[in-house]
Amino acid sequence: MAGWSGAKGKGKPKKEPKRPVLPAVVDGPVPDVISVTDMERYGMWTSHEEERRKTWEERGRVRGGTVGCILGRDLSTSQAYAGSCVREGAARYMGAHAPVEKEKHLNSMLMMEQGSAVEGAFIEHLKKGVPEGWTVGDNIQTATEIDGVSWTGREDVFLYDEGGAVRQIVELKNVSSFPHELLFDLRPQIKHVIQAANYMHRIGVPVQLLYTSRSVWPVPNWPFVSEPEIDTPYLQGIIDVNKIGKISKLRPFLLGFYLTIVDGRVLYAPDIEGWERGKWIETPITIAGIDEWYRRVIDLAHGTLGGYLDGAPTTVSTVGEPKYYSACDYCDWSSVCAGVGTAASGEREKWVDAIGNHMYKE
């Protein structure tokens, strides 16, 4: 029989996937309109240039949204850290904007703008759900100092009580990749926990971290994706189960996490049905470690570390488990850091020269 191998145990070969039927291309009139795609992308690039100018004008500040945490007990010697890269923090402090290819950056902007749209929809619903007399504010700018250096942050949502006092802050995140650790393991991203804890530390009010997913996610057959019990209470209404009892897809969802600081260490707890209130999950994040990360940024920007240049962040989960990928592979600054080492003499100067090409110029 044609196509049969005849070899014992091999069976039939896999069928070739069906090739798509290509549409017919015919001649016709030239469109008598301006390309909306071109106009939109031109406007997006103009907005990007305005953002570059703003970063330059705001140099000399460290940012609440760009933050990391030095890990380990001896913060004076340990170089391991998680979250944002120290080099990125220093570059923004010095007024540089991330160097990204134009087309890649414009496509990335679409994802960032989706987060802004999600924020607007979230706030409209929240206004109808807060206690009577409470109000909701968004895009709140705050400022303080770290060792005499200006610190600025923009928090997504403020909740004010009937007396006008800030009672709570919400740091809102839009899910943009398959959320298996977030939803199945109840682990928010460590960089998001660091950012939310940083705001809570600076402003002195509780912060809740909240994720929204507004897409349907097929569940891939990956060996490292562990599936929870399908009758888990908080997953009802989120998961679809196929005929063999496996989770086949995830529906849109909201998932929140409480944060607290105990003896300087950051803890979190999921805001879900079935979780006992007062039970917290430990993280390797400390307030002292966040403060030390900012000091490293300032030292690097001013060159007060004797030419030392911090290496890349350590990739770990929110509970401290190592992750086996390089943060540099996903970083917009990797082209600037290419060929630049760490502790060798003159490496900082090479790096400063490289980011100088990405400062805003009139």
Summary of the structure (lengths in Angstrom):
residues: 362
radius of gyration: 24.4
end to end distance: 73.3
largest distance: 83.5
contacts: 949
relative contact order: 0.14
helix: 31%
strand: 23%
